[in-house]
Amino acid sequence: MEKSKVYYCDLYSDSQSKNLPNSVKKLFERAGFKDLINDNDQVAIKLHFGEKGNTTYISPVAVRQIVDKIKEYGGKPFLTDTNTLYSGSRTNSIDHITTAIENGFAYAVVNAPIIIADGLYSRNSVDVKIDKKHFDIVKIGGEIHNSSAMIVMSHFKGHEMAGFGGALKNLAMGCASAPGKQMQHSDAKPGVDEEICIGCSKCAKSCPVGAINMENKKAKINHEVCYGCGECPTVCPTRAVTIQWETDADIFVEKMAEYAYGAVANKKNKIGFITFVMNVTPLCDCVPWSGRPIAHDIGILASKDPVALDKACYDLVCEEMKHDVFKHAHPNVNGIRVIEYANEMGMGNMDYELIKL
């Protein structure tokens, strides 16, 4: 198999032509992203807006360069992400968009609208059939699935459960609706904290298999009927339906790879990836703070192959730091497994040619 091409700009700059905005535009051109876009294509720019209090997400100035390039080639870009499963500043679309604007992603800065892909309360979801080892179907945010093309902009960093987060994790967790996030995170069934359950019955009404009944004005989940879809935690107004996070680490990253597979299933030859290996924090941008980086700033990489891109980013960080910083930060996680499994499913190629611009 021919090696996948990964294009790379380091952060050394001694002139305006080598500044970050121009490097982003140069990578867009050299990686051939213009070939992904037809006139009037609705192009999703998948990124992470950062939790309120986090400051190491991708700069809106960098995002603006991708927006302008898409418009230059006739596309109609919009910025997108999906709502979070955990309680935070991005758990519904109103708070999510507010957080994005406060973090600098206002239209005046980025020149594109924000559309949260899975709707107000993560109910806009499309079941994508994949028939893989862990999942027959995956639940992808509706407007990501419906978009004509997609550019995935990722911040490369550590992650306590995945080991690291790059393009594949951005696809997997980032493109999933809240029930899809629950399905990746846990093999266990949800429970109910009766002390904070207010008996509103929203969870019972949302259950697709009728596994929830109301008893003495409290929700009760029949675990023999429940199959762990994760719908109920997303509609509970008091978070009385407890979210289960526990799962085997290798199974978790394999599930992520399958969700990444489903996120791109309808976008053959219509998706590009650009990753910023800067501010390599130990945890992801979902936490409401930014930890001290665990690696030096490396640069910006782009490819049409997310497997090759993640592998190249991982290799560059470990080569620069002379050891595996992600394994050191999260010793119980085999993070590289997500790359291996995505490769096994045919999502991309672990063998790559790094082309420095």
KEKE-3310 file (N, C-alpha, C; in steps of 0.2 Angstrom, whole numbers, plus 5000, padded with zeros to 4 digits):
npx = (5004:5003:5011:5003:5001:5007:5007:5017:5020:5032:5034:5044:5047:5052:5047:5033:5027:5028:5021:5008:4994:4997:5003:4993:4985:4993:4995:4982:4981:4992:4988:4978:4965:4956:4950:4941:4929:4915:4905:4894:4893:4889:4899:4905:4915:4923:4927:4933:4926:4931:4930:4922:4934:4945:4959:4967:4962:4960:4965:4954:4958:4966:4956:4948:4956:4954:4940:4939:4946:4938:4927:4933:4934:4921:4913:4901:4904:4902:4904:4906:4901:4897:4885:4890:4891:4894:4891:4892:4899:4895:4884:4871:4864:4862:4870:4882:4885:4885:4897:4906:4906:4911:4923:4929:4925:4916:4905:4910:4924:4927:4920:4910:4895:4889:4884:4877:4879:4870:4859:4847:4846:4854:4846:4846:4850:4858:4856:4869:4873:4886:4891:4901:4914:4910:4899:4884:4877:4880:4878:4877:4879:4867:4868:4881:4882:4874:4880:4889:4903:4918:4929:4941:4947:4959:4965:4980:4983:4984:4974:4964:4957:4958:4971:4978:4972:4967:4964:4956:4949:4943:4934:4927:4922:4918:4909:4899:4882:4875:4869:4877:4890:4889:4887:4900:4908:4904:4900:4891:4874:4863:4859:4848:4848:4838:4837:4838:4830:4816:4804:4799:4797:4803:4813:4808:4799:4807:4814:4818:4815:4806:4811:4810:4801:4789:4789:4781:4783:4796:4809:4812:4823:4823:4834:4835:4828:4834:4846:4857:4858:4860:4851:4843:4851:4853:4842:4837:4833:4839:4850:4849:4848:4861:4877:4887:4903:4913:4923:4932:4949:4955:4944:4937:4944:4944:4930:4929:4936:4927:4916:4922:4924:4911:4907:4913:4908:4899:4906:4916:4930:4928:4933:4944:4959:4966:4978:4984:4998:5002:5003:5002:4993:4990:4977:4961:4952:4940:4940:4938:4950:4967:4981:4998:5009:5014:5023:5034:5030:5026:5021:5010:5000:4993:4982:4973:4971:4966:4971:4985:4988:4986:4996:5007:5008:5009:5021:5030:5029:5034:5046:5052:5052:5059:5054:5038:5027:5013:5010:5017:5010:4997:4998:4990:4983:4982:4984:4988:4981:4969:4973:4979:4967:4959:4966:4965:4952:4952:4951:4962:4980:4994:5007:5016:5021:5030:5029:5038:5034)
npy = (4994:5011:5024:5036:5053:5066:5082:5096:5109:5117:5128:5137:5154:5167:5177:5186:5177:5165:5165:5160:5160:5161:5149:5139:5142:5138:5124:5120:5121:5113:5101:5098:5101:5109:5101:5094:5101:5107:5119:5128:5118:5113:5115:5107:5113:5105:5106:5110:5120:5123:5121:5132:5142:5135:5137:5133:5128:5127:5142:5155:5163:5155:5146:5155:5156:5144:5145:5155:5150:5140:5147:5153:5143:5141:5135:5133:5137:5131:5132:5119:5107:5094:5093:5091:5076:5076:5087:5104:5118:5117:5109:5110:5117:5131:5136:5131:5138:5150:5149:5146:5159:5167:5162:5167:5164:5172:5178:5189:5187:5174:5173:5164:5155:5147:5131:5119:5102:5092:5097:5106:5099:5088:5079:5078:5067:5054:5038:5028:5014:5002:4990:4983:4977:4981:4989:4989:5000:5017:5033:5048:5066:5075:5086:5086:5074:5077:5087:5092:5091:5090:5098:5094:5100:5099:5099:5093:5083:5076:5063:5057:5045:5040:5041:5050:5063:5066:5068:5057:5055:5067:5065:5054:5055:5068:5069:5062:5061:5064:5052:5043:5046:5041:5028:5025:5027:5018:5001:4998:5000:5014:5022:5028:5042:5043:5053:5066:5065:5072:5067:5070:5063:5063:5056:5043:5045:5047:5035:5023:5010:5007:5005:5012:5016:5025:5025:5028:5042:5042:5039:5022:5011:4997:4985:4974:4976:4988:4994:5002:5014:5027:5038:5043:5050:5062:5069:5072:5084:5087:5079:5067:5054:5044:5045:5032:5029:5019:5008:4995:4999:4997:4992:5004:5013:5006:5007:5020:5021:5015:5023:5034:5029:5028:5042:5047:5039:5043:5052:5050:5054:5068:5074:5082:5084:5093:5096:5103:5103:5109:5117:5105:5098:5089:5084:5084:5097:5098:5100:5113:5121:5124:5113:5113:5111:5095:5093:5100:5113:5108:5110:5111:5100:5092:5081:5070:5058:5052:5042:5041:5054:5056:5046:5052:5064:5059:5052:5063:5070:5061:5059:5071:5073:5063:5052:5042:5053:5053:5040:5041:5050:5044:5030:5018:5017:5011:5021:5021:5011:5015:5020:5009:5001:5008:5008:4994:4993:4999:5013:5021:5023:5017:5019:5032:5047:5060:5077:5091:5108)
npz = (5000:4996:5004:5015:5013:5023:5028:5034:5044:5053:5068:5067:5063:5053:5045:5038:5029:5034:5046:5058:5053:5039:5037:5040:5029:5019:5021:5019:5005:5000:5005:4997:5000:4993:4983:4989:4989:4982:4972:4982:4992:5008:5021:5035:5048:5059:5076:5092:5104:5116:5134:5146:5154:5150:5140:5129:5117:5099:5091:5086:5076:5068:5064:5056:5044:5038:5036:5027:5016:5012:5008:4997:4988:4984:4994:5008:5023:5040:5058:5069:5082:5094:5108:5125:5136:5149:5163:5160:5153:5140:5138:5132:5117:5118:5129:5124:5112:5117:5125:5115:5108:5119:5120:5109:5096:5088:5075:5069:5070:5065:5053:5050:5053:5069:5071:5081:5080:5085:5089:5101:5113:5111:5103:5089:5080:5070:5065:5060:5051:5054:5057:5065:5077:5090:5089:5080:5075:5075:5083:5076:5076:5069:5059:5056:5050:5039:5032:5017:5015:5025:5036:5048:5062:5074:5090:5097:5111:5128:5135:5148:5147:5134:5132:5122:5112:5096:5078:5076:5088:5089:5079:5084:5098:5096:5086:5089:5095:5112:5117:5110:5114:5127:5124:5120:5131:5141:5146:5155:5163:5165:5181:5194:5204:5218:5227:5221:5210:5202:5198:5185:5174:5161:5157:5156:5145:5135:5133:5121:5122:5132:5145:5157:5171:5181:5198:5213:5211:5207:5195:5189:5182:5172:5171:5164:5152:5147:5136:5136:5129:5132:5131:5141:5152:5145:5145:5157:5169:5181:5182:5188:5183:5183:5175:5168:5167:5167:5159:5150:5145:5133:5125:5126:5117:5105:5103:5101:5089:5080:5081:5075:5062:5058:5058:5047:5037:5026:5018:5008:5000:5004:5014:5025:5036:5049:5061:5076:5084:5097:5113:5121:5131:5147:5148:5140:5130:5136:5150:5162:5163:5159:5159:5162:5148:5142:5133:5120:5109:5093:5079:5064:5056:5042:5032:5022:5027:5042:5051:5047:5050:5064:5069:5064:5071:5084:5084:5081:5093:5103:5098:5099:5112:5117:5124:5127:5130:5132:5137:5148:5155:5156:5161:5161:5150:5133:5121:5108:5102:5096:5084:5078:5077:5069:5058:5055:5052:5039:5038:5036:5034:5043:5039:5033:5023:5028:5024:5024:5024)
capx = (5000:5006:5011:4999:5005:5005:5010:5019:5023:5034:5032:5049:5045:5056:5044:5026:5025:5029:5017:5003:4989:4999:5005:4987:4982:4998:4993:4975:4982:4996:4985:4973:4958:4951:4947:4935:4924:4911:4901:4888:4894:4889:4905:4906:4922:4923:4932:4931:4926:4934:4926:4923:4940:4950:4962:4972:4959:4963:4964:4949:4962:4968:4950:4946:4960:4950:4934:4941:4948:4932:4923:4936:4933:4914:4909:4897:4907:4899:4908:4901:4903:4891:4885:4893:4887:4895:4888:4898:4897:4893:4879:4865:4866:4862:4876:4887:4886:4888:4904:4910:4907:4915:4930:4932:4922:4910:4905:4915:4931:4928:4917:4905:4890:4890:4878:4878:4876:4865:4853:4847:4848:4857:4841:4846:4855:4857:4859:4873:4875:4893:4892:4908:4914:4907:4893:4880:4875:4883:4874:4881:4876:4863:4871:4888:4880:4870:4884:4892:4910:4920:4936:4941:4952:4960:4971:4983:4984:4983:4967:4964:4954:4960:4979:4979:4966:4969:4959:4951:4945:4938:4928:4923:4918:4916:4904:4893:4877:4876:4869:4883:4896:4887:4889:4907:4911:4902:4896:4886:4868:4862:4855:4844:4849:4832:4837:4838:4825:4810:4798:4796:4796:4806:4818:4803:4796:4813:4817:4816:4813:4801:4814:4810:4794:4788:4786:4781:4785:4803:4811:4815:4826:4823:4841:4834:4826:4838:4852:4862:4858:4862:4846:4840:4855:4853:4835:4836:4835:4843:4856:4847:4850:4868:4881:4891:4909:4917:4924:4939:4953:4956:4938:4935:4948:4941:4924:4930:4938:4921:4913:4926:4922:4904:4907:4915:4905:4895:4910:4921:4934:4925:4935:4951:4960:4972:4979:4988:5002:5004:5000:5000:4991:4989:4970:4958:4950:4934:4941:4938:4957:4973:4986:5005:5010:5019:5028:5036:5026:5029:5019:5003:5000:4987:4981:4966:4971:4966:4976:4992:4989:4987:5002:5013:5008:5011:5028:5034:5029:5038:5053:5055:5053:5063:5050:5031:5024:5006:5010:5020:5005:4992:5001:4985:4980:4986:4981:4990:4976:4964:4976:4979:4961:4956:4970:4963:4945:4952:4950:4968:4986:4999:5013:5015:5027:5030:5032:5038:5033)
capy = (5000:5017:5028:5042:5060:5070:5089:5098:5116:5118:5134:5142:5159:5173:5182:5186:5172:5159:5166:5154:5161:5159:5142:5136:5142:5134:5117:5119:5121:5108:5094:5096:5101:5112:5096:5091:5106:5109:5125:5128:5113:5115:5112:5107:5113:5101:5108:5110:5127:5124:5122:5139:5142:5132:5142:5130:5126:5130:5149:5157:5166:5149:5144:5160:5154:5138:5147:5160:5146:5136:5152:5155:5138:5140:5131:5137:5134:5133:5129:5114:5102:5091:5094:5086:5071:5078:5093:5109:5125:5115:5103:5111:5122:5138:5137:5129:5143:5156:5148:5147:5166:5170:5160:5170:5161:5176:5178:5194:5185:5168:5174:5159:5154:5141:5126:5113:5097:5087:5101:5110:5095:5082:5075:5078:5062:5050:5031:5026:5007:5001:4982:4982:4972:4983:4992:4988:5007:5023:5039:5054:5072:5076:5091:5083:5068:5080:5091:5089:5090:5092:5099:5092:5104:5095:5100:5086:5083:5070:5062:5052:5038:5038:5042:5056:5065:5070:5068:5051:5056:5072:5062:5049:5058:5075:5069:5058:5064:5062:5045:5040:5047:5036:5021:5024:5027:5013:4995:4997:5003:5020:5021:5034:5045:5045:5060:5072:5064:5076:5063:5073:5057:5065:5050:5037:5047:5047:5028:5020:5003:5007:5002:5016:5017:5029:5022:5033:5048:5042:5034:5016:5008:4990:4984:4968:4979:4993:4992:5007:5019:5034:5044:5046:5055:5068:5073:5073:5091:5087:5074:5061:5048:5044:5043:5027:5030:5014:5003:4993:5005:4995:4992:5011:5016:5003:5010:5027:5020:5013:5029:5038:5026:5030:5049:5048:5034:5045:5057:5047:5059:5074:5076:5084:5084:5098:5096:5108:5100:5115:5117:5098:5098:5082:5083:5087:5104:5098:5102:5120:5124:5121:5111:5114:5107:5090:5092:5106:5115:5105:5113:5110:5095:5091:5076:5067:5052:5053:5037:5043:5060:5054:5043:5057:5069:5055:5051:5069:5072:5057:5060:5078:5073:5057:5047:5043:5057:5051:5034:5043:5054:5040:5023:5012:5017:5010:5025:5019:5006:5018:5021:5002:4998:5012:5005:4988:4994:5002:5020:5025:5019:5019:5021:5039:5051:5067:5081:5097:5113)
capz = (5000:4996:5010:5015:5013:5029:5027:5040:5045:5060:5071:5066:5058:5052:5041:5038:5025:5039:5052:5059:5048:5032:5037:5039:5022:5014:5022:5015:4998:4999:5007:4992:5003:4988:4979:4993:4990:4976:4973:4987:4997:5015:5024:5042:5051:5065:5080:5099:5106:5123:5139:5149:5158:5146:5135:5125:5111:5093:5090:5081:5070:5064:5061:5051:5038:5034:5033:5021:5010:5010:5004:4991:4983:4983:4999:5013:5029:5047:5063:5073:5087:5097:5115:5130:5140:5156:5165:5160:5149:5133:5138:5128:5112:5120:5133:5120:5107:5122:5127:5109:5107:5124:5119:5103:5090:5086:5068:5067:5070:5061:5047:5049:5059:5073:5071:5085:5076:5087:5091:5107:5119:5108:5100:5082:5079:5064:5066:5055:5051:5052:5057:5067:5082:5096:5087:5073:5072:5079:5083:5074:5076:5062:5054:5054:5045:5033:5028:5011:5016:5032:5038:5055:5065:5080:5095:5099:5118:5131:5138:5154:5146:5128:5131:5118:5108:5089:5073:5077:5094:5087:5075:5087:5103:5094:5081:5092:5100:5119:5118:5107:5119:5133:5122:5119:5138:5146:5145:5161:5163:5170:5187:5196:5211:5220:5231:5217:5205:5204:5195:5179:5169:5154:5155:5154:5139:5130:5132:5115:5123:5138:5151:5163:5174:5187:5204:5219:5208:5205:5190:5190:5176:5171:5167:5159:5146:5145:5132:5137:5123:5134:5130:5148:5155:5142:5145:5165:5171:5188:5182:5193:5180:5183:5169:5169:5163:5167:5153:5149:5142:5126:5122:5125:5112:5100:5102:5098:5082:5077:5080:5070:5056:5057:5057:5040:5032:5020:5016:5005:4996:5005:5021:5026:5043:5051:5068:5079:5089:5101:5120:5122:5138:5149:5148:5134:5131:5140:5157:5163:5165:5155:5162:5159:5143:5143:5127:5117:5103:5087:5073:5062:5051:5038:5028:5020:5031:5049:5054:5046:5053:5071:5070:5063:5077:5090:5083:5082:5100:5106:5095:5101:5120:5119:5127:5126:5136:5134:5141:5155:5159:5157:5161:5161:5143:5127:5117:5101:5100:5092:5078:5075:5075:5064:5052:5053:5048:5033:5039:5034:5033:5048:5035:5030:5021:5031:5019:5027:5020)
cpx = (5004:5006:5006:5003:5002:5010:5011:5022:5026:5033:5038:5047:5050:5054:5037:5024:5025:5025:5011:4997:4991:5001:4999:4984:4987:4996:4987:4977:4986:4993:4979:4966:4953:4947:4941:4929:4921:4907:4895:4888:4893:4894:4906:4914:4921:4928:4929:4932:4930:4929:4927:4929:4946:4953:4967:4969:4962:4961:4959:4952:4964:4962:4947:4950:4956:4944:4935:4943:4942:4928:4926:4935:4925:4910:4906:4899:4902:4904:4903:4905:4897:4891:4888:4889:4888:4891:4893:4895:4894:4888:4873:4868:4867:4869:4882:4889:4888:4895:4908:4912:4912:4922:4933:4930:4916:4911:4910:4922:4932:4925:4912:4901:4892:4884:4880:4875:4871:4859:4853:4849:4850:4852:4841:4852:4853:4860:4863:4875:4882:4895:4899:4908:4910:4900:4890:4879:4879:4878:4878:4877:4873:4866:4878:4887:4878:4875:4887:4899:4912:4928:4937:4948:4953:4966:4973:4985:4983:4976:4967:4962:4956:4968:4981:4972:4969:4963:4954:4947:4940:4932:4924:4919:4915:4910:4898:4888:4878:4875:4875:4889:4895:4889:4896:4910:4909:4898:4891:4879:4867:4858:4852:4846:4842:4831:4836:4833:4818:4803:4795:4794:4799:4810:4813:4800:4801:4815:4814:4813:4808:4804:4813:4802:4794:4785:4787:4784:4793:4804:4814:4817:4826:4829:4840:4832:4831:4844:4858:4863:4861:4857:4844:4844:4854:4847:4834:4838:4839:4849:4855:4849:4858:4872:4886:4897:4914:4917:4931:4943:4953:4949:4935:4938:4945:4934:4924:4932:4932:4917:4916:4924:4915:4903:4909:4912:4902:4899:4916:4924:4931:4927:4942:4952:4967:4972:4985:4992:5006:5000:4997:4999:4990:4982:4967:4955:4943:4934:4941:4944:4961:4979:4993:5007:5015:5024:5029:5031:5029:5027:5012:5004:4993:4987:4974:4965:4971:4971:4983:4993:4990:4994:5008:5013:5011:5018:5032:5034:5034:5045:5056:5056:5057:5060:5042:5028:5017:5006:5013:5014:4999:4994:4996:4982:4984:4983:4982:4985:4971:4967:4976:4972:4958:4959:4967:4956:4946:4951:4956:4974:4991:5005:5012:5022:5026:5033:5032:5038:5038)
cpy = (5006:5021:5034:5048:5064:5077:5092:5105:5116:5126:5139:5147:5165:5178:5181:5180:5165:5160:5160:5155:5158:5151:5137:5136:5138:5127:5115:5117:5114:5101:5093:5097:5105:5107:5093:5095:5108:5115:5124:5122:5116:5111:5113:5108:5111:5103:5108:5117:5128:5125:5129:5138:5138:5137:5140:5127:5129:5138:5150:5160:5161:5147:5148:5158:5149:5140:5151:5155:5142:5141:5153:5150:5136:5137:5136:5134:5136:5129:5124:5110:5099:5093:5089:5082:5074:5085:5099:5115:5123:5109:5104:5117:5129:5140:5136:5135:5149:5155:5149:5155:5169:5168:5162:5168:5165:5176:5184:5192:5179:5168:5168:5158:5147:5137:5120:5107:5093:5091:5103:5105:5088:5077:5074:5073:5057:5043:5029:5018:5006:4993:4981:4978:4974:4986:4990:4995:5011:5029:5045:5060:5074:5080:5090:5078:5072:5084:5088:5087:5092:5093:5098:5095:5101:5098:5094:5087:5077:5069:5056:5045:5036:5039:5048:5057:5069:5069:5063:5052:5062:5070:5058:5052:5064:5075:5065:5062:5061:5055:5041:5041:5042:5029:5019:5023:5021:5007:4994:5001:5009:5018:5028:5036:5047:5052:5066:5071:5068:5073:5067:5069:5058:5059:5044:5039:5046:5040:5025:5013:5002:5004:5006:5017:5022:5025:5027:5040:5048:5037:5028:5013:5000:4988:4978:4970:4984:4990:4997:5012:5026:5040:5047:5051:5062:5073:5075:5080:5092:5083:5069:5055:5048:5042:5038:5028:5024:5009:5000:4998:5003:4995:4999:5014:5013:5005:5017:5026:5019:5019:5034:5036:5028:5037:5051:5044:5037:5051:5055:5053:5066:5077:5077:5085:5089:5098:5100:5105:5106:5115:5110:5097:5091:5080:5086:5094:5104:5100:5110:5123:5121:5119:5113:5109:5101:5088:5099:5107:5112:5108:5111:5105:5094:5085:5074:5060:5053:5048:5039:5050:5060:5051:5047:5062:5065:5054:5057:5071:5068:5057:5066:5077:5067:5052:5048:5047:5055:5045:5036:5046:5049:5033:5017:5012:5016:5014:5024:5014:5009:5019:5014:5000:5001:5010:4999:4988:4997:5010:5024:5020:5022:5021:5028:5042:5058:5072:5088:5103:5119)
cpz = (5000:5002:5010:5016:5019:5028:5033:5040:5052:5062:5070:5061:5058:5047:5041:5034:5029:5045:5052:5054:5041:5031:5036:5032:5017:5015:5019:5008:4996:5000:5002:4995:4998:4984:4982:4992:4983:4977:4977:4991:5004:5019:5031:5044:5058:5070:5087:5101:5112:5128:5142:5154:5155:5141:5130:5118:5105:5093:5085:5075:5065:5060:5055:5044:5034:5032:5027:5015:5007:5005:4997:4985:4982:4988:5004:5020:5035:5052:5067:5078:5090:5105:5119:5134:5147:5157:5165:5156:5142:5133:5134:5123:5114:5124:5129:5115:5111:5123:5121:5108:5112:5123:5112:5096:5087:5078:5065:5067:5065:5054:5045:5054:5063:5073:5075:5082:5078:5091:5099:5113:5116:5106:5093:5081:5073:5066:5060:5055:5049:5053:5059:5074:5088:5094:5080:5070:5077:5078:5082:5074:5069:5057:5052:5048:5038:5029:5022:5011:5023:5032:5045:5057:5072:5084:5098:5106:5121:5133:5143:5152:5139:5127:5128:5114:5102:5085:5074:5083:5093:5083:5079:5093:5101:5090:5083:5096:5107:5120:5115:5111:5125:5130:5121:5126:5142:5143:5150:5159:5167:5176:5189:5203:5214:5224:5227:5211:5207:5201:5189:5173:5162:5152:5152:5147:5133:5129:5126:5116:5129:5144:5157:5165:5180:5193:5210:5217:5207:5199:5192:5183:5177:5167:5163:5152:5143:5141:5132:5132:5125:5133:5136:5151:5152:5143:5153:5167:5177:5188:5187:5190:5179:5177:5171:5164:5162:5161:5153:5144:5134:5122:5121:5118:5105:5098:5099:5091:5078:5076:5075:5063:5054:5055:5050:5034:5026:5017:5012:5000:4998:5012:5022:5034:5044:5058:5070:5085:5093:5108:5121:5129:5140:5148:5142:5136:5134:5147:5157:5165:5159:5159:5159:5154:5145:5138:5124:5111:5097:5080:5071:5056:5048:5033:5027:5024:5038:5053:5053:5050:5061:5073:5069:5069:5083:5090:5084:5089:5104:5104:5098:5109:5122:5123:5125:5132:5137:5138:5148:5159:5161:5156:5160:5154:5138:5121:5110:5098:5095:5085:5074:5073:5070:5057:5050:5050:5041:5033:5036:5034:5039:5045:5032:5028:5024:5026:5023:5023:5022)
residu = (MET:GLU:LYS:SER:LYS:VAL:TYR:TYR:CYS:ASP:LEU:TYR:SER:ASP:SER:GLN:SER:LYS:ASN:LEU:PRO:ASN:SER:VAL:LYS:LYS:LEU:PHE:GLU:ARG:ALA:GLY:PHE:LYS:ASP:LEU:ILE:ASN:ASP:ASN:ASP:GLN:VAL:ALA:ILE:LYS:LEU:HIS:PHE:GLY:GLU:LYS:GLY:ASN:THR:THR:TYR:ILE:SER:PRO:VAL:ALA:VAL:ARG:GLN:ILE:VAL:ASP:LYS:ILE:LYS:GLU:TYR:GLY:GLY:LYS:PRO:PHE:LEU:THR:ASP:THR:ASN:THR:LEU:TYR:SER:GLY:SER:ARG:THR:ASN:SER:ILE:ASP:HIS:ILE:THR:THR:ALA:ILE:GLU:ASN:GLY:PHE:ALA:TYR:ALA:VAL:VAL:ASN:ALA:PRO:ILE:ILE:ILE:ALA:ASP:GLY:LEU:TYR:SER:ARG:ASN:SER:VAL:ASP:VAL:LYS:ILE:ASP:LYS:LYS:HIS:PHE:ASP:ILE:VAL:LYS:ILE:GLY:GLY:GLU:ILE:HIS:ASN:SER:SER:ALA:MET:ILE:VAL:MET:SER:HIS:PHE:LYS:GLY:HIS:GLU:MET:ALA:GLY:PHE:GLY:GLY:ALA:LEU:LYS:ASN:LEU:ALA:MET:GLY:CYS:ALA:SER:ALA:PRO:GLY:LYS:GLN:MET:GLN:HIS:SER:ASP:ALA:LYS:PRO:GLY:VAL:ASP:GLU:GLU:ILE:CYS:ILE:GLY:CYS:SER:LYS:CYS:ALA:LYS:SER:CYS:PRO:VAL:GLY:ALA:ILE:ASN:MET:GLU:ASN:LYS:LYS:ALA:LYS:ILE:ASN:HIS:GLU:VAL:CYS:TYR:GLY:CYS:GLY:GLU:CYS:PRO:THR:VAL:CYS:PRO:THR:ARG:ALA:VAL:THR:ILE:GLN:TRP:GLU:THR:ASP:ALA:ASP:ILE:PHE:VAL:GLU:LYS:MET:ALA:GLU:TYR:ALA:TYR:GLY:ALA:VAL:ALA:ASN:LYS:LYS:ASN:LYS:ILE:GLY:PHE:ILE:THR:PHE:VAL:MET:ASN:VAL:THR:PRO:LEU:CYS:ASP:CYS:VAL:PRO:TRP:SER:GLY:ARG:PRO:ILE:ALA:HIS:ASP:ILE:GLY:ILE:LEU:ALA:SER:LYS:ASP:PRO:VAL:ALA:LEU:ASP:LYS:ALA:CYS:TYR:ASP:LEU:VAL:CYS:GLU:GLU:MET:LYS:HIS:ASP:VAL:PHE:LYS:HIS:ALA:HIS:PRO:ASN:VAL:ASN:GLY:ILE:ARG:VAL:ILE:GLU:TYR:ALA:ASN:GLU:MET:GLY:MET:GLY:ASN:MET:ASP:TYR:GLU:LEU:ILE:LYS:LEU)
# end
